[in-house]
Amino acid sequence: MSEENKRTVRTTLNRKFGVSEKRDERRPRRDDDSRTDSGDRPFRREDRPVFKGSDRPGFRGDRPRGLREDGRRREDGEGRFSRERRPRSFGDRPFKKRFDRDARPFRASGDMGAPVYRQRPEQKAELVDENIDESVLETQAEQTASSEANPPWFRKLLAITTEKGREREGRFLGEGVHVVDELVSRHREIVIAVYVVEGFEDENLIEKINDAEVTLHVLTPEQMKQLSSTVTPQGIIAHCRIANTKPVYEASRSVLTLVDAVQDPGNLGTLFRTSLGFGSNGMVLGRGTVSPFNPKVVRGSSGTFLRVPFEFDIDLVDHINFLRSKGYTIIATDLHAKQSLKEIPKHKLRKMAFLVGNEGAGTNPYFIELADETVKIPMSSELESLNVSVAHGILSYEAAQIQEELK
């Protein structure tokens, strides 16, 4: 390499970025006349380069800066952007601003809310096991098809396990040994068939079913589990028609229970058992109350609910007026009542209908206003209220005693 080339390479390597070797050609400051270009003489405005004949916007031609086309000097603010001329608000003229396309848009919640970024959720790739045996997949498909391909008679039974299915079919299921025994022994006319699981061992009940000439079917454990409403099925279910007996409202002496929106099936089943135990003449289930043919209600009453005359899905307002026309005294439980059931004059208690209310909200205040009498259950001040089934049991016991005294 020649000495000239070596000198050029060495000079290039020693240069600093942004610093020119030719100091005479360095660009001077525009507005500072006191500084010099290379230290020899002061820089003058006239020394600045002028781009003549340029068609590019923003470049001056022959005309010096600050002059009009006619040679006169421009006034302050003319032909240039000034603070006084910029728009005061976005309404003066359209405000256009370019946003970075890569910037993430956000939406602030409130004045100082944190930004909510809209991003596409990450899509994770599904993991596929390539080593799985195809025979395993075929076996799983066969099991799924066999579980869905239930026979028509079993599909009808499955439909009855829902409230809509019971209403549509007019059928209900009674589950358990005591329930089936009650239905077969006392209500044979509504029993369609009985289903038992393989290996059912209660021979006495099987003999009763055969004596009543009720059709008996055997189910697999899996089918019984699908029909059952309990965790541990007892292995026997009765398929029955929906039927009930209405109370006799014209009796000279009568005790009725008006049920206002009791939603727990276990509580309603207990109300039926209590009414039967204390000789009640019937129950009236208002709208909003759980269906008496719900499997849990049937099981909670041990199947005895059909021995109690009842009506269900009744408008209690209209029925209260109807009962009053039949000579009934409407009695509502109220925490603020001043008297107990025994303190009401006896002649008002020959025909009585007392109201029991929802587990959480209690009796509807409007029904309390419609009542002829309000009563309370004497108890300790440490407790505010009783469970609806417990309160009903106490009132049923007192009402049964009063009826005995009126004989």
Buried (B, 14 or more C-beta within 10 A) or exposed (E): EEEEEEEEEEEEEEEEEEEEEEEEEEEBEEEEEEEEBEEEEEBEEEEEEEEEEEEEEEEEEEEEEEEEEEEEEEEEEEEEEEEEEEEEEEEEEEEEEEEEEEEEEEEEEEEEEEEEEEEEEEEEEEEEEEEEEEEEEEEEEEEEEEEEEBEEEBEBBEBBBEEEBBEEBEBBBBBBBBBBBBBBBEBEEBBEBBBBBEEBEBEEBBEBBEEEEBEEBEBEEEBBBBBBBEEEBBBBBBBBEBEBEEBEBEBEEBBBBBBBBBEBBBBBBBBBBBBBEBEBBBBBBBEBBBBBBBBBBBBBBBBBBBBBBBBBEBEBEEBBEBBBEEBBBBBBBBEEBEEBBBEBEEEBBBBBBBBBBBBEEBBBEEBBEBBBBBBBBEEEEEEEEBEBBBBBBBBBBBBBEBBEEEE
